[in-house]
Amino acid sequence: MAPLSEFLIFTGIGALAQLVDGALGMAYGVTSAGMLLGIGMPPALASASVHYAETFTCGASGLSHWWAGNVQRRLFLVLVIPGVIGAVLGATALAHMPPTWIRYFLTPYLLAMGLFLVFRTSRRRDRRQDVPRGTSVLGFVAGVLDAAGGGGWSALTVTTMVARGQEPRMVIGSVHLAKCIVSLAASITFLLSIGQSKLHVVLGLILGGVIAAPFGAWLVRRLPSRVSTLMAGLTVLALGIYNFHRLLR
């Protein structure tokens, strides 16, 4: 396959993942990692490429939320410190485990994440401004799974905290800013463990995300939240089923 064709494929993957993320506010990593696995990329390289790209894309998003006043400082700190520790451990485990073993973990992980998004709670509760107990544990677990699975940080943290009654605006802003640092920690760990990723993969993901970002913003204004959530969940679920089929062959 010609390098230009490969670059366009990765640009398309970045664009599709960004559309999902823009419409839902989450699932960029798990969607793009699932598609990279679907085209045969080794798990460690797929997760590393996604996190390299996310360091840039989430950085811009997180700073925008900070400037807009959407970040709760204490919530950010409670999430980011255990999240970084979890990301380093997850990335280290992924880099040193046999690819076949990782695929046996990632495939059910994709299936579970898809079901999680499809059936996630939409119950309304009174909004709370405090940081509930267990948030640091949530950050650690999300950091491990995000680095090992290529994504899932926002899907786990945002949905869990909003379902517990926290203010969505502050949750999304704090989670996105924390994600920037968590992705950077995972990226540095991958860089030290497996070396530099293929540049055209990372650039393609970034370019696709930049191109699709305005369309994602348009979608989130047009689609009902339940519809966008269902679409994202079905997308991730389909990727999990496809990878499960590949494992059986």
Secondary structure, 3 states (H helix, E strand, C coil): CCHHHHHHHHHHHHHHHHHHHHHHCCCHHHHHHHHHHHCCCCHHHHHHHHHHHHHHHHHHHHHHHHHCCCCCHHHHHHHHHHHHHHHHHHHHHHHHCCHHHHHHHHHHHHHHHHHHHHCCCCCCCCCECCCCCCHHHHHHHHHHHHHHHCCCHHHHHHHHHHHCCECHHHHHHHHHHHHHHHHHHHHHHHHHHHCCCCHHHHHHHHHHHHHHHHHHHHHHHHCCHHHHHHHHHHHHHHHHHHHHHHHHC
